[in-house]
Amino acid sequence: MIKFINKLLLCTVLFLLLAIISKSNINYKEKITNYLYNKNINFSEVRSFYNKFLGGIFSIKDKTTTQVFNEKIKYTNISNYQEGAKLEVEKNYLIPNQEKGIVVFIGNKENYNNSLIIENENGIDTLYGNICNSNIKLYDTIDKNTYLGESCDNYIYIVYKKGDKILNYKDYLS
């Protein structure tokens, strides 16, 4: 209980310190406001920071996702597709997540069919397209190598982004 109170006190002091600084100096207020309103905040990084320095205050771990297997994505052929890659896989292939992160989108993306977007702790967003039979829910924390779902056909789509920049899939798929 004392640990909880200490961490809560630390968070309160940090918040009040930021409020006082932003109130007393217009330059800091502009920097803080600009950062909060104009920068894309990575919730995976916030969650990672929270767990590292303040973990244990409130449990925010998801109990429903489990690690199923430890393998890289297996594919027989790879080709450029839209902003990323089209991977030929076995029909109903079990798709593993590549990095730990938070699910920020579930739905139908144009040209990618049923899709998941995972905001990884490393700051990279990964789109997995053409996924069926997924039990993943929005804002679930997904560990590395967790089963995401099955391929609807014999291919899946994958796109890597950091902010608005499209990343080369060849750097992440081997």
MOSUL-V798227 format. One line per field, one symbol per residue. ss: DSSP state (H for helix, E for strand, L for the rest). phi: phi as a letter, one per 40 degrees, with the letter a starting at -180 (. if undefined). psi: psi as a letter, one per 40 degrees, with the letter a starting at -180 (. if undefined). A space follows every 10 residues. Layout:
ss=???
phi=???
psi=???
//
This chain:
ss=LHHHHHHHHH HHHHHHHHHH HHHHLHHHHH HHHHHHHHLL LLHHHHHHHH HHHHLLLLLL LLLLLLELLL LLLLLLEEEE ELLEEEEELL LLLEEELLLL EEEEEEEEEL LLEEEEEEEE LLLLEEEEEL EELLLLLLLL EELLLEEEEE ELLLEEEEEE EELLEEELHH HLLL
phi=.ccccccccc cccccccccc ccccbccccc cccccccbcc cccccccccd ccbbdgcbcb cccccbcbab accbacabac afcabbbcbc cgccccccac abcbabiccd gbgcbbbbcc ccgccbcbbg bbfbbcbdgc cbccgcccib ccbbabbabb bbgccccccc cbbb
psi=dddddddddd dddddddddd ddddhddddd dddddddeih hhdddddddd dddeiedhhe ihedhihdig iihhidihii hbebihhhii hfhhhiidih ahhehhahhh eeahihhhhi deehhhhhif hifheiihei hhiieihdai hdafiiihhh ihbehhihdd eeh.
//
